[in-house]
């Protein structure tokens, strides 16, 4: 049981770190604009070496930002719950800490999946028609890796929960 929780905590830590880095950095996509290279993130866009805040309120950017922030918050809460899962004292008799932690990481996975799906769909349909020379960049890829890590953290904690339930003696009601 503890080996699953350690594996889950490792995946959770890596996934949460990648989520925060992906959300905060400015390299979600790169493109060529007026002969110079540009790149943009969720918060800023950069032309050459000069960066500017994204002041326009575009719905897909706002949705992507919101889902990435929600995903980071769920993953951070999942890490705290995952650390508390090592304690033996149950706070609630019917609520298992590994199970709750797994649910938090699955929620984080769903939020980051929604963010990346929205960003991918709109970016491909918009930039695919207007610019021929563009590509997704490393911040975007970190988001997909974070999705995998939070998903596997959830799997590890669910396996720890199952092992804990299998060890529990059955009591007649």
C-alpha positions as CSV (number, residue, x, y, z in Angstrom):
1,X,0.0,0.0,0.0
2,X,2.7,2.5,0.9
3,X,4.7,1.8,-2.2
4,X,1.7,2.8,-4.3
5,X,1.3,6.0,-2.2
6,X,5.0,6.8,-2.6
7,X,4.7,6.3,-6.4
8,X,1.5,8.4,-6.4
9,X,3.1,11.2,-4.4
10,X,6.1,11.2,-6.8
11,X,3.8,11.4,-9.9
12,X,1.7,14.1,-8.1
13,X,4.7,16.2,-7.3
14,X,6.1,16.0,-10.8
15,X,2.6,16.6,-12.4
16,X,1.8,19.6,-10.2
17,X,5.2,21.2,-10.9
18,X,4.7,20.7,-14.6
19,X,1.2,22.1,-14.4
20,X,2.4,25.3,-12.7
21,X,5.3,25.7,-15.1
22,X,3.0,25.1,-18.1
23,X,0.4,27.6,-16.9
24,X,2.9,30.3,-16.1
25,X,5.3,30.2,-19.1
26,X,4.9,31.9,-22.5
27,X,5.7,29.1,-24.9
28,X,2.4,27.4,-25.7
29,X,2.9,28.1,-29.4
30,X,5.5,29.6,-31.8
31,X,4.8,31.2,-35.1
32,X,6.4,33.5,-37.7
33,X,4.9,37.0,-37.9
34,X,6.2,39.6,-40.3
35,X,9.4,37.8,-40.8
36,X,10.3,37.4,-37.1
37,X,9.6,34.7,-34.7
38,X,7.0,35.1,-32.0
39,X,5.6,32.9,-29.2
40,X,2.7,33.1,-26.9
41,X,1.4,31.7,-23.7
42,X,-1.8,32.0,-21.7
43,X,-0.8,35.4,-20.2
44,X,1.6,37.1,-22.6
45,X,2.8,37.0,-26.2
46,X,6.3,37.9,-27.3
47,X,7.5,39.3,-30.6
48,X,11.2,38.9,-30.9
49,X,12.6,39.6,-27.4
50,X,9.8,42.0,-26.3
51,X,6.8,40.6,-24.4
52,X,3.3,42.1,-24.0
53,X,0.4,41.2,-21.7
54,X,-2.6,39.7,-23.4
55,X,-5.1,42.3,-22.6
56,X,-7.9,41.2,-24.9
57,X,-10.5,38.9,-23.2
58,X,-10.7,36.0,-25.6
59,X,-13.1,33.2,-24.4
60,X,-10.8,30.3,-25.2
61,X,-7.9,31.8,-23.4
62,X,-10.0,32.6,-20.4
63,X,-11.4,29.0,-20.4
64,X,-7.9,27.5,-20.8
65,X,-6.5,29.7,-18.0
66,X,-9.4,28.9,-15.7
67,X,-9.1,25.1,-16.2
68,X,-5.3,25.2,-15.8
69,X,-5.6,27.1,-12.5
70,X,-8.3,24.7,-11.3
71,X,-6.2,21.7,-12.3
72,X,-3.2,23.2,-10.4
73,X,-5.3,23.8,-7.3
74,X,-6.8,20.3,-7.3
75,X,-3.3,18.8,-7.8
76,X,-1.9,20.9,-4.9
77,X,-4.8,19.9,-2.7
78,X,-4.2,16.3,-3.8
79,X,-0.5,16.5,-2.7
80,X,-1.5,17.7,0.8
81,X,-4.1,15.0,1.0
82,X,-1.6,12.4,-0.3
83,X,0.9,13.4,2.5
84,X,-1.9,13.1,5.1
85,X,-2.8,9.7,3.7
86,X,0.4,8.3,5.3
87,X,-1.1,9.0,8.8
88,X,-2.8,5.9,10.2
89,X,-5.6,7.7,12.2
90,X,-8.8,8.0,10.2
91,X,-10.5,11.3,10.5
92,X,-13.8,10.0,9.2
93,X,-14.7,6.4,9.4
94,X,-16.3,6.3,6.0
95,X,-13.9,8.5,4.1
96,X,-10.6,7.0,3.0
97,X,-7.7,9.4,2.5
98,X,-6.1,7.5,-0.5
99,X,-9.5,7.3,-2.2
100,X,-10.1,11.1,-1.7
101,X,-6.6,11.8,-2.9
102,X,-7.1,9.7,-6.1
103,X,-10.4,11.6,-6.8
104,X,-8.5,14.9,-6.5
105,X,-5.9,13.8,-9.0
106,X,-8.6,12.5,-11.4
107,X,-10.4,15.9,-11.1
108,X,-7.0,17.6,-11.9
109,X,-6.6,15.4,-14.9
110,X,-10.1,16.2,-16.2
111,X,-9.5,20.0,-15.8
112,X,-6.1,19.9,-17.6
113,X,-7.7,17.7,-20.3
114,X,-10.5,20.3,-20.8
115,X,-7.9,23.2,-20.9
116,X,-5.7,21.4,-23.5
117,X,-8.7,20.3,-25.6
118,X,-10.1,23.8,-25.8
119,X,-6.7,25.3,-26.5
120,X,-5.9,22.7,-29.1
121,X,-9.2,22.9,-30.9
122,X,-9.3,26.7,-31.2
123,X,-5.6,27.1,-32.0
124,X,-5.7,24.4,-34.8
125,X,-8.8,25.8,-36.4
126,X,-7.7,29.5,-36.1
127,X,-3.9,29.4,-36.7
128,X,-4.1,26.5,-39.0
129,X,-6.0,28.6,-41.6
130,X,-4.2,31.9,-41.0
131,X,-0.6,31.0,-40.6
132,X,1.3,28.3,-42.3
133,X,4.4,28.4,-40.2
134,X,3.3,27.7,-36.6
135,X,3.7,24.9,-34.0
136,X,2.9,24.1,-30.4
137,X,5.8,24.7,-28.1
138,X,7.3,23.2,-24.9
139,X,4.8,24.7,-22.4
140,X,1.9,23.1,-24.2
141,X,3.8,19.8,-24.2
142,X,4.5,20.1,-20.5
143,X,0.7,20.4,-20.0
144,X,0.2,17.0,-21.7
145,X,2.9,15.4,-19.6
146,X,1.3,16.9,-16.5
147,X,-2.0,15.3,-17.6
148,X,-0.3,11.9,-17.7
149,X,1.4,12.4,-14.3
150,X,-1.7,13.5,-12.5
151,X,-3.6,10.6,-14.1
152,X,-1.0,8.1,-12.9
153,X,-1.0,9.7,-9.4
154,X,-4.7,9.1,-9.3
155,X,-4.2,5.4,-10.4
156,X,-1.5,4.9,-7.8
157,X,-3.7,6.2,-5.0
158,X,-6.7,4.2,-6.1
159,X,-4.5,1.1,-6.1
160,X,-3.4,2.0,-2.5
161,X,-7.0,2.4,-1.6
162,X,-7.9,-1.1,-3.0
163,X,-4.9,-2.7,-1.2
164,X,-6.1,-1.0,2.1
165,X,-9.6,-2.3,1.5
166,X,-8.4,-5.8,0.8
167,X,-6.4,-5.9,4.0
168,X,-9.3,-4.6,6.2
169,X,-11.1,-7.5,7.9
170,X,-14.7,-7.8,6.9
171,X,-17.1,-7.2,9.7
172,X,-20.7,-8.6,9.7
173,X,-23.4,-6.0,9.9
